[in-house]
Amino acid sequence: MTTFTDGAVLRPARAGDETGILACIQALADYEREPDAVDNTADMIAETLFGDDPRAFAFVVEGSDAEIRAIAIWFLTYSTWTGRHGIWLEDLYVHEQYRSNGYGVALLAALAAECVDRGYSRLEWTVLDWNEPAIGFYRALGAEAMEEWTTRRVTGEALRALAARR
């Protein structure tokens, strides 16, 4: 668990976080110009993340007011080339009023640490090609552009360096 100077904490998601997670998902869809695309519900999130056989996972940043301020939702991938798992970051979102508090870096560092600690070979995600602020943010953390797929990957020394920022 990471604690921020403003009293917020980064922790694994737990039952009861579904509404806050869904609010972040909807805010991300709004930002990505797809406000009507979210079919997800709090019940679906509960089943996906906390059901009998979870296949997706999440970290959240929770404020001292118990508000979910940021999320990272992820799942495992497998590379046939490396013969090892990796993490696919499905969604990373920080509510606009909480940006520049280090939440995004901390969430990515937590995911990089999961990779390093478990022997996974990579951390990957995609970013919209028009989202220049996010692209610059990811580039500054050592993520390489996979131009033909607009995929981001953190491996090797960059992965270890990001994990060390936790």
C-alpha positions as CSV (number, residue, x, y, z in Angstrom):
1,M,0.0,0.0,0.0
2,T,1.3,3.5,-0.9
3,T,0.2,6.5,1.0
4,F,0.4,10.0,-0.6
5,T,1.1,13.3,1.0
6,D,-2.6,14.3,0.7
7,G,-3.6,11.2,2.7
8,A,-4.8,9.1,-0.2
9,V,-3.8,5.5,-0.4
10,L,-3.1,3.2,-3.3
11,R,-4.3,-0.3,-2.6
12,P,-5.8,-3.4,-4.4
13,A,-9.5,-2.9,-5.1
14,R,-11.9,-4.6,-2.8
15,A,-15.6,-5.3,-2.6
16,G,-17.4,-2.0,-2.0
17,D,-15.3,-0.1,-4.5
18,E,-17.6,-1.0,-7.5
19,T,-19.4,2.3,-7.7
20,G,-16.2,4.4,-7.5
21,I,-14.6,2.2,-10.1
22,L,-17.6,2.5,-12.4
23,A,-17.5,6.3,-12.0
24,C,-13.9,6.3,-13.2
25,I,-14.7,4.0,-16.1
26,Q,-17.5,6.4,-17.2
27,A,-15.3,9.4,-16.8
28,L,-12.7,7.8,-19.0
29,A,-15.3,7.0,-21.6
30,D,-16.4,10.6,-21.5
31,Y,-12.8,11.8,-21.9
32,E,-12.3,9.4,-24.8
33,R,-15.4,10.8,-26.6
34,E,-17.5,7.6,-26.1
35,P,-19.9,8.7,-23.3
36,D,-22.5,6.1,-24.3
37,A,-20.2,3.2,-24.7
38,V,-20.2,1.9,-21.1
39,D,-22.5,-1.0,-20.6
40,N,-20.7,-2.1,-17.4
41,T,-22.5,-2.0,-14.0
42,A,-21.4,-2.2,-10.4
43,D,-22.7,-5.8,-10.2
44,M,-20.7,-6.8,-13.3
45,I,-17.6,-5.2,-11.7
46,A,-18.2,-7.1,-8.5
47,E,-18.4,-10.4,-10.3
48,T,-15.4,-9.7,-12.5
49,L,-13.1,-8.4,-9.8
50,F,-14.4,-10.2,-6.7
51,G,-16.3,-13.2,-7.9
52,D,-15.4,-16.9,-7.4
53,D,-12.8,-16.9,-10.2
54,P,-11.6,-13.3,-10.9
55,R,-9.9,-12.9,-14.3
56,A,-9.3,-9.1,-14.0
57,F,-7.8,-7.1,-11.2
58,A,-7.7,-3.5,-10.1
59,F,-5.7,-1.1,-8.0
60,V,-7.4,2.1,-6.8
61,V,-6.3,5.3,-5.2
62,E,-8.7,6.1,-2.4
63,G,-8.9,9.5,-0.8
64,S,-9.2,10.2,2.9
65,D,-12.8,10.9,2.1
66,A,-13.2,7.3,0.9
67,E,-13.7,8.5,-2.8
68,I,-12.0,6.4,-5.5
69,R,-9.8,9.0,-7.2
70,A,-8.0,6.8,-9.6
71,I,-8.0,3.3,-11.0
72,A,-5.8,0.8,-12.9
73,I,-7.7,-2.3,-14.2
74,W,-5.6,-5.1,-15.6
75,F,-5.4,-8.7,-16.5
76,L,-2.8,-11.3,-17.4
77,T,-1.5,-11.9,-20.8
78,Y,0.8,-14.6,-22.1
79,S,3.7,-14.2,-24.5
80,T,4.4,-17.3,-26.7
81,W,7.7,-15.7,-27.5
82,T,9.0,-15.3,-24.0
83,G,7.0,-18.2,-22.5
84,R,5.9,-15.9,-19.6
85,H,2.9,-13.9,-18.5
86,G,2.6,-10.2,-18.7
87,I,0.1,-7.6,-17.6
88,W,-2.3,-5.8,-19.9
89,L,-3.5,-2.5,-18.5
90,E,-7.0,-2.1,-19.7
91,D,-7.8,1.2,-18.0
92,L,-5.8,3.8,-16.2
93,Y,-7.7,6.8,-15.1
94,V,-7.2,9.6,-12.6
95,H,-10.1,12.0,-12.0
96,E,-9.1,15.4,-13.5
97,Q,-9.1,17.3,-10.2
98,Y,-6.6,14.8,-8.7
99,R,-4.0,14.8,-11.5
100,S,-0.5,15.9,-10.8
101,N,-0.6,14.2,-7.4
102,G,1.5,11.3,-8.5
103,Y,-1.4,8.8,-8.7
104,G,-0.8,7.8,-12.3
105,V,2.9,7.1,-11.8
106,A,2.2,5.2,-8.6
107,L,-0.4,3.0,-10.3
108,L,2.0,2.2,-13.1
109,A,4.8,1.6,-10.6
110,A,2.5,-0.8,-8.7
111,L,1.8,-2.7,-11.9
112,A,5.5,-2.8,-12.9
113,A,6.2,-4.2,-9.4
114,E,3.6,-6.9,-9.9
115,C,5.5,-7.8,-13.1
116,V,8.9,-7.8,-11.5
117,D,7.8,-9.6,-8.4
118,R,6.0,-12.4,-10.3
119,G,8.6,-12.8,-13.1
120,Y,6.3,-11.4,-15.8
121,S,8.0,-10.2,-18.9
122,R,6.0,-7.1,-19.8
123,L,3.5,-4.4,-19.0
124,E,1.5,-3.3,-22.0
125,W,-1.4,-1.0,-22.9
126,T,-2.8,1.1,-25.7
127,V,-3.3,4.9,-25.9
128,L,-5.4,6.9,-28.3
129,D,-3.2,8.5,-30.9
130,W,-4.7,12.0,-30.2
131,N,-4.2,11.8,-26.5
132,E,-0.9,13.7,-26.4
133,P,-0.8,14.4,-22.7
134,A,-1.0,10.6,-22.0
135,I,1.5,9.8,-24.7
136,G,4.0,12.3,-23.2
137,F,3.4,10.9,-19.7
138,Y,4.0,7.3,-20.8
139,R,7.1,8.3,-22.9
140,A,8.6,10.0,-19.8
141,L,8.2,6.7,-17.9
142,G,10.2,4.7,-20.5
143,A,7.3,3.2,-22.4
144,E,8.2,2.3,-26.0
145,A,5.7,3.0,-28.8
146,M,4.6,0.0,-30.8
147,E,3.6,2.2,-33.7
148,E,1.7,-0.3,-35.7
149,W,-0.5,-1.1,-32.7
150,T,-0.2,2.1,-30.7
151,T,0.7,-0.2,-27.8
152,R,2.9,0.7,-24.9
153,R,5.4,-1.7,-23.3
154,V,7.6,-1.4,-20.3
155,T,10.3,-4.1,-20.1
156,G,13.7,-4.8,-18.8
157,E,15.5,-1.8,-17.1
158,A,12.6,0.6,-17.7
159,L,10.2,-2.0,-16.0
160,R,12.6,-2.3,-13.0
161,A,13.1,1.5,-12.8
162,L,9.3,2.0,-12.8
163,A,8.8,-0.6,-10.2
164,A,11.4,1.1,-8.0
165,R,9.3,4.2,-8.0
166,R,6.6,2.6,-5.8
